[in-house]
Amino acid sequence: MKPLLPGLLFLALLSGCANTNDAVNQGRVVLNETLTIPANAATVRLQYGRVVPFNGVQEQDPFCVFEINTVAEGEQTVRPGGFAITRAYRSIETFAGLPVFPFIPTMKVGFSLDGDGSPSHIYYKTVFQLAAPDQPVRALSCMSNQMAPGIGIMRHLSPAEIRQALGKLITLETPF
């Protein structure tokens, strides 16, 4: 009976890894209005239900980044329509897009006002990878800076907070 126990333990641990990062393989994102991607960019930021300039995001509040596949010299448009969510996952990253490893004391990323060397921006991101047969859509990432003053317990955005950031521009159709 003892040799069976390690095998069962391994299977239990493996099954616990099956849903890593809260993976969801269903749902869709519906773009309700044409989005214009600025020249020399592949993203547009959405907050408070509207498009905001790259440097106009209030990072302490929920916002989303809509991303397409290519950067072009001229403006690009994404037509209204539904995009399949091929994968959904959560991550924790610094402003530089690096994963956060709090257990590595020598890692210094960001600019800390209090001098403790910790990152000044930490984003708990929810990412929806998108697909559409006729449009070059890539992803919708939603987050807020969890190191902003007044943030209590760090956490991922709720579905209601994501929908608030998207407003009527984008409808998120997911099982959650």
N, C-alpha and C positions, 0 to 999 in steps of 0.2 A: 504494500500500500504506500510506503514511503516514496518509491520512485515516481509514483503518479502525482504526488503533491507538487513538486517543482514544475511539472508540465502544466498542471491546472493553474498554478499561480502565473506562469508565463502567459497562458491564454487569457486569463483575466486582465492582466496588465495590457496585453495587446489590444483587447477589445476596448479598453478604456482610451486607447490612443486613436481609435477609429473616428471619433468626432473632435479631434484636435482643432482648436481655433473656431469652434462652433460652426463647422462647415455646413452649408445649406446649398443644395444643388437644384433649386427650383425658384420660381418666381420670375418677375420681370420688372424692368424700369421703363416707365412710359414718359417720353418727352412730349410735352403738350404744346410747346412753342419752338420755333426755330432758334437754335443756339448759334451764335457767331463766335468762333474761336479767333482770337487776335492773330495778326501776322507774327511769324517767328515764335509761335507757341503751339502747344498741343493740349492745353488745359484752359478751363475757365472756372472761376470760383463762384459758388452760390451761397448766399447767406440771407436770412430774413426773407426768403422767397424771391430773391432777385439776383441778377449777376452783379458782382462787385469787382472792382479793380484788384489786381494781384496784391498791391500794397494797401488795399482798403479793407481787408478782412479784420474783424474784431476777433482775435484768436481765442479769447476767453469764452466766446459764445459758439454754439454749434455752427459748423460750416461744412460744405462739401466741395470736392474738386471733381469735375467731369472731365474725363481724359479720352482723347482720340489717339489713333495709331501713328499719326505723322505730324511733323512740324513742316510748315510751308512758309514761303516768303510773303504770301498774301493771306488775307482772311480766309477762313474755311467755315462752312456752315454744316450743321447737323440738322436734318429735317425731323419734324415730329414723327413719332412712331414708337413702337414697343421693342425693347431690347431684352433678350433672354439673359437671365443671370446664370452664368455657367459655373460660378463658384462664389461663395461668400465666406469671408474669414475675418478674423480680428487680429490686430497686432498692436504692439506698443513700440513707438519710435520716438527719437529725438527730432528736433527741427531739421537736422541734416539727413534724415531718413535712415539713420542707423538704429538697429535694435537696442533696446535698453537692457543692460546687464548690471543690475545694482550690486551683484556679488563680486564684481571686479573693481577693487578700490582704486586702481591706477587709471581707469578710464575717465578722461576728462573731455566732455563735449559740451559746447554751449558757453554762454557767458553768465556767470553767476554773480548776482549783486551782493550776496552775503559772503562771498569768498570761500564757500565750502567745497567748490569744485563740482557740484552737482549740476546737471543740465538745467537750463532755464526754461526749456520748452520740452514737454513730453506729451505726445499725442497718443491717445487710445483710439486707434483707427478701426473703422468698420469698412471693409473693402468689398465691393460687388464687381466681379469681373463680368464684362458684358460681351455679347455677340449679336450681330445682326448681319444677315447675308448681303445687304445692299449698302451698309454704311460702316465707316472705319472706327466704330466705337471700341473703347478698350475697358474703361473702368469708371466707377463712381466711388470715391473714398470720402467718408464722413468722419469728422473728428472735432475736437476742441483742445486747446492747450490746458492740460491738467495741472500744470505748474503755475497757472495764473493766480494772483491773489484772490482769496476768498473761496477757492475750491477746497472742499472738505476731503472726502474720500475719493481717491482717483478711481475712475470707472469709464467704461465705454458708454457712448451715447445710447439713449433709449430710442426705440422706434419713433416715438412721438417727437423727440428732439431732432431726429433726422428729418422727419416729415416737415417740421417747422422750418428747418434750414432750406428745404427744397421749395416750400410754398406750393403754388399752383403750376410752377414751371415743370416740375417732374413729379410723377406719381410713383410711389414705391409700392409694388404689389408683391408682398412676401407673406409667407405663412405666419410670421411673428407680428 
